Amino acid sequence: MPQVLEREHEIAELEAAAREAAAGTGSVVLVFGEAGIGKSSVINAVRAVLPPQGRLLVGYCDDLATPRTFGPFRDLLGSVGSDLATALREGRDRDRVFDALQAELSWSATTSVLAIEDVHWADDATLDALSYLVRRVANMPAVLVLTYRDEDIDAMHPLQRVLGLAARAPRVRRLKLPRLSQPAVLRLTAPSRLDPREVYEVTGGNPFFVTEILASADVSRVPVTIVDSVTARVQTLDAQTQQALEQLAVIPSTVDRGLLEALLPGGISSIAAAEQRGLLDVSPSRTGFRHELIRRAIADGLPGGRRMELNQRVLNALTAREGTDLSRIMHHAAEAGADDAIIHYGPKAARDAAKVGSHRQAAAHLRLVLERCDRFSEAERADLMSMYAIECHTIGKSQTALLAQRKAIELRRRLGDPLKLGADLRWLSRICWAISETEEMQASADEAIKVLSGAGDDRLLALALSNKSQLHMLARRSEEAIRIGQFAIALARNVDDPAILSHALNNVGSALWHLDSTKGREMVEESLQVALAAGAIDDACRAHVNIICALLEDALPDEASEYLPDALELAGESENLMYFSHFTALRAAIGLATGAWEQAVADAQSSMAAAADAPPTLCPALLAYGRVQIRRGQPDGMALLTEAEKLAHNSRELQYIGPVAGALAEAAWLDGDHAAMRALLEPVYTEAWDSGSVAIRAELGFWLSKAGGKVHHDTASRHPWALLSVGRWQEAASAWQLGGSPYEHALALAESGEPEQMLIALAALDGLGAEPLARRVRAQLRELGVARIPRGPVTRTRINPAGLTDRQLEVARLLGLGMTNGEIAEKLVVSVRTVDNHVAAVFDKLGARTRRDIAARLTELGLSPGEK
């Protein structure tokens, strides 16, 4: 087959992975490329190279409008054990499915190669399951193979979180399938009378297109699009086969034998000619098109009325069977325009999807249902609108959520149900916060409390009070947050609701933490544990956010980074895209603090792309990105910080206004503009001081003192910014070094006025690429009369063939010399966590797997490990 030609390397890699799995060490294999490149053919070739007692399990993701929940795993029914089969058939207990998958692949009597095809179409529950397996497959006798079209994957695609986990797996192989070479096309074309050069020019080496050209045996008749090519082949078949192909083409998945018999009058025999022509793959249990492009070509060529008719037939067949996946029913109902089916199945499909964490699918189902909202009563419509708003908010579409929640509340007011009105007002307040609609946020929060105070439901009242406490905490009105939050805690304990208790503990604990109370962290940690025990994902994610943010404010980025993997996993597995994007922004902030600036920029850009309409996420992403650029002396830094400043002031929250003011003050200081610093800092500093926010006022106070402004020195504070403000540079430098902040550590040393310490700072700043501050330190050293000042890196030496930063190149050379991460950290006077970040970037940029590979790549690039 053409698709297997020139795939020897990829098949050998899969064979090696299977051998490793047989020895007890599993791995992840990513097979990707453009449509028609031959991914499925490579998977099929694995059968011939499996070790003894090996098995190949293949599941397919389908291009459904609302993808099947656990769709590809359902394809395995009949090939897997009873525990997994039962878990998949029941389908509602996600953890049970995960455990059953792990048990199935951990069976020591066999080696399993589990291939999931076209994961770019995977549903959220499937992505969660794949994330679960990726983290565990190394300890299984199994290989997890994922195929996808990389051209369909952008920075915002949900598959990115699975690929990110795979990149950090102990064993991962990335197999990008290239197009066929001209010699390969020549070999394939040789038996025909076609001109191989013309075939190559027309197809570009795409294996599927090559196959279609050879089948048609006439290059001159090959149309511009593959649709015409497939249509030409289909038209040579008899009418019954053509009708059968049209029927199957509207089903974006493989078709089981029972459904096929129900749809095709002639049953399996009616597609024999299509199978012989290579259009279909037929097995005793399932039938599918040999390539998705064939199916699409046929489906796209159907008139609208005919397509609706065929989808209605599929819908009738599916609804006549018990246990049919509701997502499939919804897809065909939508394609057929079957309003009654959408109305009947849609709400349940949405609830089931949300329950297993498939929030994008839940929102898609509800959108279809609400397009027919006139078929529901006002009470039903209000429930659906509110559910839709919550699902949209969860996946980061807060503007859509806001409109839906406003409509729900409008209906609630007419219906006169105070409990549901109060609950929806509380949700409206939360959604408004996510898009900085501050006036409506406060008004709806206050009205929620008012409506629920006399409604007789202490649970909902506790949540409304906790919501108000949260708003105070976020704005750094800490005393009010604590006062109201304590009422909420008491009510939550009385009604025994752990989710609300977690929410309230988080607010009070965070407010105490901002005031530098030792009880604050204990309370937020308790909030996290309560939420995790109760399965309250949203509250657990929020607890992670507040812990990470507080640790960053406390100048402890290394410690903050320890919480990040669990946080990303929790948000990713639950498809809480709002929090996932926010955690990515926090990873950028950690990268800024730890000196991993390349990673910080990449994370900030990724978060910005995913959170364009979410100011609470966009602002910290812009702040991290802008501050990196300012410290590098890049011209776009000020524009990024100016945009962050607008968002911060729109939020009216000191948690954003304060850090952005600090970043802008630093930029002005590096430019020597003290007047601008004072004008910027004085009002914000006063607010920070009055709020009692120790960390924010400490940083702003330092910069204000550098500008000659009046500062209330907090001599009791142990925060490194406060220490530096009163001249205790040694203690500040030590705190930042221990916490993992190399730039601030260098800044403290530079403040010493001691040439020896300033030279150490200069070396660190040159390694980071912090040119503006390095220039200031050099000027100060010259003023002190230091004769021998290191010149610093020349621009062209920083632009090397591998794209490494100066610090990364330094780390790479030390790796090439065989040094451990700990030894490198000691030599460079940075934390091990900082070195870990640099090492990860070096391995990625050099495409290396071992330290020996690092040395070899450096030599190839003319960057010898021994060079200084």
Summary of the structure (lengths in Angstrom):
residues: 868
radius of gyration: 30.3
end to end distance: 52.7
largest distance: 95.9
contacts: 3164
relative contact order: 0.05
helix: 69%
strand: 5%
